[in-house]
Amino acid sequence: SPMALVSPRLIAALPRFTASLLLLAVQSLAIVGAVAGAVAAAASLGGPFGVVATVPLMVAAAMLYFRLVGRLAWVIAERTEAPEDRETQHER
């Protein structure tokens, strides 16, 4: 079901996507590190007003992260075959 939190098909396919998952983790850590560094620098230079000024950076980082997750979902969807697709191919 699309609304399920964990898909058994996805869990079974995890070993095939280790490289993609590791790349997502590295890129996510880089994004979080960059934003945390910018917020820390803004806080030390401008106090609370400096942190408020970094809100657009935080929003941009969230959008970038969601784009990365979407790309991971696309890669997984391209490389895995839905059971309905297998049934259709067997009928031909």
Helices and strands as residue ranges (DSSP letters): H 8-13, G 14-17, H 18-53, H 55-79, H 83-91
